Amino acid sequence: MIALGSDHGGYGLKQEIMEHLKEKGVEYKDYGCYEEKSCDYPVYAREVANAIISGECDKGILICGTGIGISIAANKIKGIRAALCHDTFSAQATREHNDANILAMGARVVGPGLALKITDTFLETEFSNDERHIRRINLIEE
C-alpha cells in the first residue's frame, strides 16, 4: 500500500499519480489534501509518514510545489527517509542505497510525464542490502 499526500501546489500532480497507480493496479491511500485551496504541507507530510511508521503503508509519495518543504517535514519523523527526486537516477539510487521510504517531488519542478517515470522507478527499485548501505542507514537512524 502506497501513502500519498500533497499540499495545494502538488494536488494536480498527485491526482495524475493516483490515476497512474490505479491503471497499474497499485493500491494506495490518499491522505490529502483534497482540493487546490491553500493548505499547510507539514500536515500531509506527517500523515503519510505516520502511515508508514505504523505499518499501514509500505512507502509514500509526497508532493508540494518544489518538494523541498514537504520532504523536510517528513524527515522530522523518526524512521522516515524521504528523498527529493526530480530524475529517475536519483529515485533508483535512493531506493538502492538509502532504502528511502518516501519519494518527494515538486509539481512546479517536474512535469507529469517524468513524475510518473520517477514514481515507477522509486516503487519498482529494491534496496540493495549491501553491508555498507545498511551501516550508513543505521548511522542516519542513530
KADA-V537848 format. One line per field, one symbol per residue. ss: DSSP state (a for helix, b for strand, c for the rest). Layout:
# KADA-V537848
ss=???
This chain:
# KADA-V537848
ss=cbbbbbcaaaaaaaaaaaaaaaaacccbbbccccccccccaaaaaaaaaaaaacccccbbbbbbcccaaaaaaacccccccbbbcccaaaaaaaaaaacccbbbbbcccccaaaaaaaaaaaaaccccccaaaaaaaaaaac
